[in-house]
Amino acid sequence: MDKQRKDRLEELTLDMVAIESVSETDGEDKCAEYIYDYLAGLPYFNENPQDLELMALPNDPHKRHNVVAVVRGKQASKKAVVLLGHIDTVEVDDYGDLKGLACDPHRLADAFKERELPEEVKEDLDSGEYLFGRGVFDMKSGVAAQMMLLADVSRRADELNGSIVFLAVPDEENDSAGMLAAVERLNRFTEEDGFEFTTAVDSDYTAPRYPGDENQYVYVGTVGKLLPSFLVVGKETHVGEPFGGLDPNQLASEITSRINCSMDLCDGAEDEYPSLPVSLRQKDSKQKYSVQTAGAVQLYFNFATHQSTPDIVLEKMVAIAEDSFDSVLDSLNKEYRAYCEASGFPYKKLPWQKKVVTAAALYQNLKEKQGSAFVKHMEDFSQDLLKESQLDGRDYGMKVVEEMLRLRTVKDPVIVVFFLPPYYPHVYVKGDSEREKHVLNCLADTVKEAEKETGKKVVLKKFYPYISDLSYFSTSQKEEAIKALTENMPGWGSKYSLPLAGIRKLDLPVVNIGPMGKDAHQYTERLHKEYAFTMVPFLLEKMVNKLLGD
């Protein structure tokens, strides 16, 4: 890429970074308007204004918009490629007293020179090879590269063997409202325009995967995420009689010890492994100090997937809960026997019995026992909860399960297993279909050409390792997998939902070709300029041309 184009791409990036577009603020729409105005100034969209739109997000409290732009090839091919980028960022409070410079990379760099920084950050700053600032890496430089590609392609639309749909979306850092709204719009392109999408290409950030990693990565496919959850109910007792109850903290801790950072649960595929499962909450029900043990514990985990569907993960979590229950009961009985023998007391096996149930099974059981009164009560309870607009979706789900347990007539200890939001499907591009083979071949050829052109190695991986909007281009086609999710996620369809039917209809392989840098979501977020402004545009152009058969 010549210097003039590199400079223009950097300028475009800096213009967007200057717009503070934190998720769920009006800055997101200001950034969308900037992109819209840039594209509207291109001759193609002057001549074809119907192919550029600010698409309002339905029922969005923040009144945000997606930017949707289409460059239609003049040839007969119905092949099409989706280009995707998000325009929101995480907040800037982590910059502390430099918060006002977070979106001004040059002034921020000058300020950093007067600050004490971690050694690696200081080296990167002094090298001059990096741009610092919120959103410069995640992911406005990637959006800028796609905008320039769209501009280039629009000037030769007559030669284009297919079409390109560009999406700039808000809210990726929060609930993916922009991408989820775009699902229906993309399906309309298929239904109304006859587009045959080959793949979706994102340009989200790429980063070192381990300390000292100097590889440059491109990805096909993406990691998924589930939030398997447990409500662990024990039996309260006075601390003077610890064997008179069942401590839910002990049960919860046993579950955590079996799940946290367990390589046995790591859902790898093709020698690639996502991050290990880790707890995000373990909180008991006690609100203040007392000498009574807790009654219940809330517990949920981040669980990354490469190939396991919700039904498989649910089955694994139930098995772990059952094994944990057995282990705790065995341990308690062993310790109680030893205590009785040491104290000269008669020993009798503790009365607690293992009981593990899914949320769906719990609901069905109570419905069978209590009938329509139970169903009506839960409907009313859920509707009342929905009025608490500030209630977190995870807290909502927990409260629904707690209420079901409150309605039991037998208050025995139990572990309820279920899911809480959000859900990000993984996309595993195996090469099973002709379309998937085509995408894999195109990306492999693109990488080879890039390495030959630049002399620098680019590593092709099968799963983009960071949670992103790419998850919403495909999901499992198995009914039992989807049913396990929707029936075991309290609030599905009301407090939280995904357009699963639309996502399954899209069913697209995905690719990520994005800028390289470090420390996304940190005040030291920084972008490698040469890779972002030279390699990324090269890779994007080659990949899109190959996907469309040029």
C-alpha positions as CSV (number, residue, x, y, z in Angstrom):
1,M,0.0,0.0,0.0
2,D,1.4,3.4,-0.9
3,K,2.1,6.0,1.8
4,Q,-0.8,8.2,0.7
5,R,-3.3,5.4,1.3
6,K,-1.7,4.4,4.5
7,D,-1.9,8.0,5.8
8,R,-5.6,8.2,4.7
9,L,-6.4,5.0,6.5
10,E,-4.7,6.3,9.7
11,E,-6.6,9.6,9.4
12,L,-9.9,7.8,9.0
13,T,-9.1,5.7,12.1
14,L,-8.2,8.8,14.1
15,D,-11.4,10.6,13.0
16,M,-13.5,7.7,14.4
17,V,-11.4,7.3,17.6
18,A,-12.0,11.0,18.3
19,I,-15.7,10.2,18.6
20,E,-16.2,8.7,22.1
21,S,-18.6,5.9,21.4
22,V,-18.9,4.0,24.6
23,S,-21.6,1.4,24.6
24,E,-25.1,2.6,25.4
25,T,-24.3,6.3,24.9
26,D,-25.2,8.7,22.1
27,G,-21.6,8.6,20.9
28,E,-22.4,5.3,19.2
29,D,-24.8,7.1,16.9
30,K,-22.4,9.9,16.3
31,C,-19.9,7.4,15.0
32,A,-22.6,5.8,12.8
33,E,-23.4,9.2,11.4
34,Y,-19.7,9.8,10.6
35,I,-19.5,6.5,8.7
36,Y,-22.8,7.1,6.9
37,D,-21.6,10.6,5.8
38,Y,-18.2,9.2,4.6
39,L,-19.9,6.6,2.5
40,A,-22.6,9.0,1.3
41,G,-19.8,11.1,-0.2
42,L,-18.7,8.3,-2.5
43,P,-19.9,8.5,-6.1
44,Y,-21.4,5.0,-6.0
45,F,-23.8,5.9,-3.2
46,N,-24.6,9.3,-4.8
47,E,-25.8,7.3,-7.8
48,N,-27.4,4.5,-5.7
49,P,-28.7,6.2,-2.5
50,Q,-31.0,3.3,-1.9
51,D,-28.0,1.1,-1.1
52,L,-27.0,3.1,1.9
53,E,-29.1,3.3,5.1
54,L,-29.1,4.2,8.7
55,M,-31.1,1.3,10.1
56,A,-32.8,2.0,13.4
57,L,-32.5,-0.7,16.0
58,P,-36.0,-1.8,16.9
59,N,-37.2,-0.8,20.4
60,D,-33.8,0.4,21.3
61,P,-33.9,2.8,24.4
62,H,-30.8,4.6,23.1
63,K,-32.2,5.2,19.6
64,R,-29.2,3.8,17.9
65,H,-28.6,2.8,14.3
66,N,-26.7,0.3,12.2
67,V,-25.0,1.5,9.0
68,V,-25.9,-0.8,6.1
69,A,-24.2,-0.3,2.8
70,V,-24.4,-2.5,-0.3
71,V,-22.1,-2.4,-3.4
72,R,-23.8,-4.5,-6.1
73,G,-21.7,-6.0,-8.8
74,K,-22.9,-5.5,-12.3
75,Q,-22.2,-9.1,-13.3
76,A,-24.9,-11.8,-13.0
77,S,-23.4,-13.5,-9.9
78,K,-25.6,-13.6,-6.8
79,K,-22.6,-14.3,-4.5
80,A,-22.2,-11.9,-1.7
81,V,-19.9,-11.2,1.2
82,V,-20.7,-9.6,4.6
83,L,-18.2,-7.1,6.0
84,L,-18.8,-6.5,9.7
85,G,-17.4,-4.1,12.3
86,H,-18.5,-2.7,15.6
87,I,-18.3,1.0,16.4
88,D,-18.7,1.0,20.2
89,T,-16.0,0.8,22.8
90,V,-15.8,0.0,26.5
91,E,-15.8,3.0,28.9
92,V,-12.8,5.3,29.4
93,D,-12.7,5.6,33.2
94,D,-9.7,3.3,33.4
95,Y,-7.6,6.2,32.1
96,G,-7.9,8.0,35.4
97,D,-6.8,11.6,35.2
98,L,-6.0,11.1,31.5
99,K,-9.6,10.2,30.7
100,G,-10.0,13.4,28.6
101,L,-7.2,12.2,26.3
102,A,-8.4,8.6,25.9
103,C,-9.8,9.3,22.4
104,D,-6.9,11.6,21.3
105,P,-4.0,9.1,20.5
106,H,-1.3,11.7,19.8
107,R,-1.9,13.8,22.9
108,L,-2.3,10.6,25.0
109,A,1.1,9.4,23.7
110,D,2.7,12.7,24.8
111,A,1.1,12.4,28.2
112,F,2.2,8.8,28.6
113,K,5.8,9.8,28.0
114,E,5.7,11.7,31.3
115,R,4.2,8.7,33.2
116,E,5.6,5.5,34.7
117,L,4.4,2.6,32.5
118,P,5.0,-1.2,32.5
119,E,8.2,-2.0,30.7
120,E,6.7,-3.6,27.6
121,V,4.2,-0.7,27.2
122,K,7.1,1.8,27.5
123,E,9.1,0.0,24.9
124,D,6.1,0.0,22.5
125,L,5.5,3.7,23.1
126,D,9.1,4.6,22.5
127,S,9.3,2.5,19.3
128,G,6.8,4.8,17.6
129,E,5.2,1.7,16.0
130,Y,2.0,1.9,18.0
131,L,-1.0,4.2,18.4
132,F,-2.6,4.4,21.8
133,G,-6.2,5.2,22.7
134,R,-9.6,3.8,23.4
135,G,-11.1,2.0,20.4
136,V,-8.0,2.5,18.1
137,F,-7.3,-1.3,18.4
138,D,-10.8,-2.6,19.4
139,M,-11.9,-2.0,16.7
140,K,-12.1,1.3,14.8
141,S,-9.0,0.7,12.7
142,G,-10.6,-2.5,11.5
143,V,-13.8,-0.6,10.6
144,A,-11.7,2.0,8.8
145,A,-10.0,-0.7,6.7
146,Q,-13.4,-2.1,5.7
147,M,-14.7,1.4,4.8
148,M,-11.7,2.0,2.5
149,L,-12.1,-1.4,0.9
150,L,-15.8,-0.6,0.2
151,A,-14.8,2.7,-1.3
152,D,-12.3,1.0,-3.6
153,V,-14.7,-1.7,-4.6
154,S,-17.4,0.8,-5.3
155,R,-15.2,2.5,-7.9
156,R,-15.0,-0.8,-9.9
157,A,-18.5,-2.2,-9.2
158,D,-18.8,-3.0,-12.9
159,E,-16.0,-5.6,-12.5
160,L,-17.3,-7.0,-9.2
161,N,-18.4,-10.7,-9.5
162,G,-21.1,-10.4,-6.8
163,S,-22.0,-8.0,-4.0
164,I,-20.7,-6.7,-0.7
165,V,-22.8,-5.9,2.3
166,F,-21.1,-3.7,4.9
167,L,-22.4,-3.5,8.4
168,A,-21.2,-1.1,11.1
169,V,-23.0,-2.0,14.3
170,P,-23.2,-0.6,17.9
171,D,-23.3,-2.5,21.2
172,E,-20.9,-5.3,20.6
173,E,-19.3,-4.6,23.9
174,N,-22.6,-5.0,25.7
175,D,-25.5,-7.1,24.4
176,S,-24.8,-7.1,20.6
177,A,-28.0,-5.3,19.9
178,G,-26.7,-4.0,16.6
179,M,-25.7,-7.4,15.2
180,L,-28.9,-9.1,16.5
181,A,-31.0,-6.4,14.7
182,A,-28.9,-7.0,11.5
183,V,-29.8,-10.7,11.4
184,E,-33.3,-10.1,10.0
185,R,-31.9,-7.5,7.5
186,L,-29.3,-9.9,6.2
187,N,-32.0,-12.6,5.7
188,R,-34.0,-10.1,3.7
189,F,-31.1,-9.6,1.3
190,T,-31.3,-13.3,0.7
191,E,-35.1,-13.4,0.3
192,E,-35.6,-10.1,-1.6
193,D,-32.4,-9.7,-3.6
194,G,-31.4,-13.4,-4.0
195,F,-28.0,-12.9,-2.4
196,E,-26.1,-16.1,-1.8
197,F,-23.8,-15.2,1.1
198,T,-20.4,-17.0,1.1
199,T,-19.2,-15.8,4.5
200,A,-19.1,-13.0,7.0
201,V,-15.7,-11.2,7.4
202,D,-15.1,-9.3,10.6
203,S,-12.1,-7.1,11.3
204,D,-12.0,-7.2,15.1
205,Y,-8.7,-7.1,16.9
206,T,-6.1,-9.8,17.1
207,A,-3.5,-10.0,19.9
208,P,-0.6,-12.2,21.2
209,R,-1.9,-15.4,22.6
210,Y,0.9,-15.8,25.2
211,P,3.8,-13.8,26.6
212,G,6.3,-13.2,23.9
213,D,4.0,-14.3,21.1
214,E,5.0,-12.4,17.9
215,N,2.7,-14.3,15.5
216,Q,0.2,-12.5,13.3
217,Y,-3.1,-14.2,13.2
218,V,-6.2,-14.6,11.0
219,Y,-9.1,-16.8,12.0
220,V,-11.9,-18.8,10.5
221,G,-14.7,-19.7,12.9
222,T,-15.2,-18.3,16.4
223,V,-15.4,-19.3,20.0
224,G,-18.7,-19.6,21.7
225,K,-19.8,-18.9,25.3
226,L,-22.4,-20.3,27.8
227,L,-23.1,-19.3,31.4
228,P,-23.9,-22.6,33.2
229,S,-25.4,-21.8,36.6
230,F,-26.3,-23.4,39.8
231,L,-28.6,-22.6,42.7
232,V,-27.3,-24.7,45.6
233,V,-29.8,-25.0,48.5
234,G,-28.6,-26.5,51.8
235,K,-30.1,-26.6,55.2
236,E,-29.4,-23.9,57.8
237,T,-28.0,-24.8,61.2
238,H,-26.5,-23.1,64.2
239,V,-22.7,-23.2,64.1
240,G,-22.7,-25.1,67.4
241,E,-24.4,-28.0,65.6
242,P,-22.6,-28.0,62.2
243,F,-23.8,-31.5,61.4
244,G,-27.4,-30.5,62.0
245,G,-27.6,-28.9,58.6
246,L,-26.0,-29.0,55.2
247,D,-23.7,-26.0,54.3
248,P,-24.4,-24.9,50.7
249,N,-21.0,-23.2,50.6
250,Q,-19.4,-26.6,50.9
251,L,-21.4,-28.0,48.0
252,A,-20.8,-24.9,45.9
253,S,-17.1,-25.0,46.6
254,E,-16.9,-28.6,45.5
255,I,-18.6,-27.7,42.3
256,T,-16.2,-24.8,41.8
257,S,-13.2,-27.0,42.4
258,R,-14.3,-29.4,39.7
259,I,-15.1,-26.8,37.1
260,N,-12.6,-23.9,37.6
261,C,-9.7,-24.1,35.2
262,S,-10.4,-27.7,34.5
263,M,-8.6,-28.9,31.4
264,D,-10.9,-31.9,31.3
265,L,-13.7,-29.5,30.6
266,C,-11.8,-27.5,28.0
267,D,-13.9,-27.8,24.8
268,G,-11.0,-28.0,22.3
269,A,-11.2,-28.9,18.6
270,E,-8.4,-29.6,16.1
271,D,-5.7,-28.9,18.6
272,E,-7.1,-25.5,19.4
273,Y,-8.4,-24.8,22.9
274,P,-10.5,-22.0,24.3
275,S,-10.0,-20.4,27.7
276,L,-10.7,-22.7,30.6
277,P,-14.0,-22.4,32.5
278,V,-13.9,-20.1,35.4
279,S,-16.4,-18.9,38.1
280,L,-17.9,-15.5,37.7
281,R,-20.1,-15.6,40.8
282,Q,-20.2,-17.6,44.1
283,K,-22.4,-15.8,46.5
284,D,-24.4,-17.1,49.4
285,S,-27.7,-15.8,50.6
286,K,-26.7,-14.3,53.9
287,Q,-27.2,-10.6,54.0
288,K,-25.5,-10.0,57.4
289,Y,-23.4,-11.7,60.0
290,S,-25.0,-14.3,62.2
291,V,-24.1,-17.7,63.7
292,Q,-26.4,-19.5,61.3
293,T,-25.0,-21.2,58.2
294,A,-26.2,-20.0,54.8
295,G,-29.3,-21.3,53.2
296,A,-28.3,-21.1,49.5
297,V,-25.5,-20.2,47.1
298,Q,-25.7,-18.7,43.7
299,L,-23.0,-19.9,41.3
300,Y,-22.2,-19.4,37.6
301,F,-19.3,-20.0,35.3
302,N,-17.9,-18.6,32.0
303,F,-17.8,-21.7,29.7
304,A,-16.1,-21.2,26.3
305,T,-17.0,-23.7,23.5
306,H,-15.5,-24.8,20.2
307,Q,-17.9,-27.7,19.6
308,S,-20.1,-28.5,22.6
309,T,-23.7,-27.5,22.2
310,P,-25.9,-26.4,25.2
311,D,-27.4,-29.9,25.7
312,I,-23.9,-31.4,26.0
313,V,-22.7,-28.7,28.4
314,L,-25.9,-29.0,30.5
315,E,-25.4,-32.8,30.8
316,K,-21.8,-32.3,31.9
317,M,-22.9,-29.7,34.6
318,V,-25.6,-32.0,36.0
319,A,-23.0,-34.8,36.2
320,I,-20.6,-32.5,38.1
321,A,-23.3,-31.4,40.5
322,E,-24.2,-35.0,41.2
323,D,-20.6,-36.1,41.8
324,S,-20.0,-33.0,44.0
325,F,-23.1,-33.8,46.0
326,D,-21.9,-37.4,46.5
327,S,-18.4,-36.3,47.4
328,V,-19.6,-33.8,50.0
329,L,-22.0,-36.3,51.6
330,D,-19.3,-38.9,51.8
331,S,-16.9,-36.4,53.4
332,L,-19.4,-35.1,55.9
333,N,-20.4,-38.6,57.0
334,K,-16.7,-39.6,57.4
335,E,-16.0,-36.5,59.5
336,Y,-19.2,-36.9,61.5
337,R,-18.3,-40.6,62.3
338,A,-14.9,-39.5,63.4
339,Y,-16.3,-36.7,65.6
340,C,-18.8,-39.1,67.2
341,E,-16.2,-41.7,67.9
342,A,-13.8,-39.1,69.5
343,S,-16.7,-37.7,71.6
344,G,-18.2,-41.0,72.6
345,F,-21.5,-40.2,70.9
346,P,-23.6,-42.7,68.9
347,Y,-23.1,-42.3,65.1
348,K,-26.1,-42.3,62.7
349,K,-25.7,-41.6,59.1
350,L,-26.6,-38.0,58.2
351,P,-30.1,-37.7,56.6
352,W,-29.2,-35.7,53.5
353,Q,-29.8,-37.2,50.1
354,K,-28.4,-36.2,46.8
355,K,-30.8,-34.3,44.7
356,V,-29.9,-32.5,41.4
357,V,-32.4,-31.2,38.9
358,T,-32.4,-28.9,35.9
359,A,-34.6,-25.8,35.9
360,A,-36.8,-27.3,33.2
361,A,-37.4,-30.4,35.2
362,L,-38.0,-28.4,38.4
363,Y,-40.7,-26.4,36.6
364,Q,-42.3,-29.5,35.1
365,N,-42.3,-31.2,38.5
366,L,-44.0,-28.3,40.3
367,K,-46.5,-27.9,37.4
368,E,-47.5,-31.5,37.7
369,K,-47.9,-31.3,41.5
370,Q,-49.5,-27.8,41.7
371,G,-51.2,-27.4,38.4
372,S,-52.4,-24.1,36.9
373,A,-52.0,-22.2,40.1
374,F,-48.3,-22.7,40.0
375,V,-48.2,-21.7,36.3
376,K,-50.2,-18.6,36.9
377,H,-48.1,-17.6,40.0
378,M,-44.8,-17.9,38.0
379,E,-46.2,-15.9,35.1
380,D,-47.3,-13.1,37.5
381,F,-44.0,-13.3,39.4
382,S,-42.0,-13.1,36.1
383,Q,-44.0,-10.2,34.8
384,D,-43.5,-8.3,38.1
385,L,-39.8,-8.9,37.8
386,L,-39.7,-7.5,34.3
387,K,-41.0,-4.2,35.6
388,E,-37.7,-3.8,37.5
389,S,-36.0,-2.5,34.4
390,Q,-32.6,-2.2,36.1
391,L,-32.6,-5.8,37.2
392,D,-29.6,-7.6,35.6
393,G,-30.6,-10.6,33.4
394,R,-28.6,-13.0,35.5
395,D,-30.2,-11.7,38.7
396,Y,-33.6,-12.1,37.0
397,G,-32.9,-15.7,36.2
398,M,-31.7,-16.5,39.7
399,K,-34.8,-14.9,41.3
400,V,-37.1,-17.0,39.1
401,V,-35.3,-20.2,40.2
402,E,-35.4,-19.1,43.8
403,E,-39.1,-18.5,43.5
404,M,-39.8,-22.0,42.1
405,L,-37.8,-23.5,45.0
406,R,-39.8,-21.4,47.5
407,L,-43.0,-23.0,46.3
408,R,-41.8,-26.5,47.0
409,T,-43.7,-28.3,49.8
410,V,-40.6,-30.4,50.7
411,K,-37.7,-28.1,51.6
412,D,-34.9,-30.6,51.2
413,P,-31.3,-29.7,49.9
414,V,-31.1,-29.5,46.2
415,I,-28.9,-28.3,43.4
416,V,-30.7,-26.7,40.4
417,V,-28.7,-26.5,37.1
418,F,-29.6,-24.0,34.4
419,F,-28.3,-21.4,32.1
420,L,-28.1,-17.6,32.5
421,P,-27.6,-15.1,29.7
422,P,-25.7,-14.3,27.5
423,Y,-25.3,-17.0,24.9
424,Y,-22.8,-16.8,22.1
425,P,-22.9,-19.8,19.7
426,H,-19.5,-21.0,18.5
427,V,-18.9,-21.3,14.8
428,Y,-16.9,-24.3,13.8
429,V,-15.9,-24.2,10.1
430,K,-15.0,-27.9,9.5
431,G,-15.0,-27.9,5.7
432,D,-18.0,-30.3,5.6
433,S,-19.8,-28.3,2.9
434,E,-18.7,-26.9,-0.4
435,R,-19.2,-23.4,0.9
436,E,-17.0,-24.1,4.0
437,K,-14.3,-25.7,1.8
438,H,-14.4,-22.6,-0.4
439,V,-13.9,-20.3,2.5
440,L,-11.1,-22.3,4.0
441,N,-9.3,-22.5,0.6
442,C,-9.7,-18.8,0.0
443,L,-8.3,-17.9,3.4
444,A,-5.4,-20.3,3.0
445,D,-4.5,-18.8,-0.4
446,T,-4.8,-15.3,0.9
447,V,-2.4,-16.0,3.7
448,K,0.1,-17.5,1.3
449,E,-0.1,-14.5,-0.9
450,A,0.4,-12.1,2.0
451,E,3.4,-14.0,3.2
452,K,4.9,-14.0,-0.3
453,E,4.2,-10.3,-0.7
454,T,5.5,-9.2,2.7
455,G,7.9,-11.9,3.8
456,K,6.1,-12.0,7.2
457,K,4.4,-15.1,8.5
458,V,0.7,-15.1,9.1
459,V,-0.8,-17.9,11.2
460,L,-4.3,-19.2,10.2
461,K,-6.3,-20.5,13.2
462,K,-9.7,-22.2,13.3
463,F,-11.4,-20.3,16.1
464,Y,-11.3,-16.5,16.8
465,P,-10.6,-16.7,20.5
466,Y,-12.5,-13.6,21.7
467,I,-16.3,-13.2,22.2
468,S,-17.7,-11.2,19.3
469,D,-20.6,-10.5,17.0
470,L,-19.3,-13.3,14.7
471,S,-21.2,-15.8,16.9
472,Y,-24.5,-14.6,15.5
473,F,-24.0,-15.8,12.0
474,S,-24.6,-19.4,12.8
475,T,-25.8,-21.8,15.6
476,S,-26.6,-25.4,16.1
477,Q,-29.2,-26.9,13.8
478,K,-30.0,-29.6,16.4
479,E,-33.4,-29.1,18.0
480,E,-32.4,-30.8,21.2
481,A,-29.4,-28.4,21.6
482,I,-31.6,-25.3,21.3
483,K,-34.3,-26.8,23.5
484,A,-31.8,-27.5,26.3
485,L,-30.9,-23.8,26.2
486,T,-34.3,-22.1,25.9
487,E,-36.1,-24.4,28.4
488,N,-33.4,-24.0,31.0
489,M,-32.7,-20.3,30.8
490,P,-35.3,-18.4,33.0
491,G,-36.5,-15.4,31.2
492,W,-35.8,-16.7,27.7
493,G,-38.1,-14.8,25.3
494,S,-38.9,-12.0,27.8
495,K,-35.9,-10.8,29.7
496,Y,-33.4,-12.2,27.1
497,S,-33.7,-13.7,23.7
498,L,-31.8,-14.2,20.4
499,P,-33.3,-14.4,16.9
500,L,-32.3,-18.1,16.8
501,A,-34.5,-18.9,13.8
502,G,-32.9,-16.1,11.8
503,I,-29.4,-17.0,12.9
504,R,-30.0,-20.6,11.9
505,K,-31.3,-19.4,8.5
506,L,-28.1,-17.4,7.9
507,D,-25.9,-20.3,8.8
508,L,-22.7,-18.6,7.5
509,P,-19.1,-19.5,8.1
510,V,-17.1,-16.6,9.5
511,V,-13.6,-15.1,9.2
512,N,-11.7,-12.5,11.2
513,I,-9.0,-10.5,9.5
514,G,-8.3,-7.7,11.9
515,P,-5.6,-5.3,13.3
516,M,-2.8,-6.5,15.6
517,G,-2.1,-4.8,18.9
518,K,-2.2,-5.3,22.6
519,D,-4.2,-4.7,25.8
520,A,-7.7,-4.4,24.5
521,H,-10.1,-3.0,27.2
522,Q,-7.1,-1.6,29.1
523,Y,-5.8,2.0,29.4
524,T,-2.7,0.8,27.6
525,E,-4.8,-0.3,24.5
526,R,-2.6,0.1,21.5
527,L,-2.5,-0.6,17.8
528,H,0.4,-1.8,15.6
529,K,0.3,0.7,12.9
530,E,2.2,-1.1,10.1
531,Y,0.1,-4.2,10.4
532,A,-3.2,-2.3,10.7
533,F,-2.6,0.1,7.8
534,T,-0.7,-2.2,5.4
535,M,-1.3,-5.9,6.1
536,V,-5.0,-5.8,7.1
537,P,-6.1,-3.9,3.9
538,F,-4.0,-6.3,1.8
539,L,-5.6,-9.4,3.4
540,L,-9.1,-8.0,3.3
541,E,-8.9,-7.1,-0.4
542,K,-7.4,-10.5,-1.4
543,M,-9.9,-12.4,0.7
544,V,-13.0,-10.6,-0.6
545,N,-11.8,-11.0,-4.2
546,K,-11.3,-14.7,-3.8
547,L,-14.6,-15.2,-2.0
548,L,-16.4,-13.6,-5.0
549,G,-14.3,-15.6,-7.4
550,D,-12.2,-12.8,-9.0
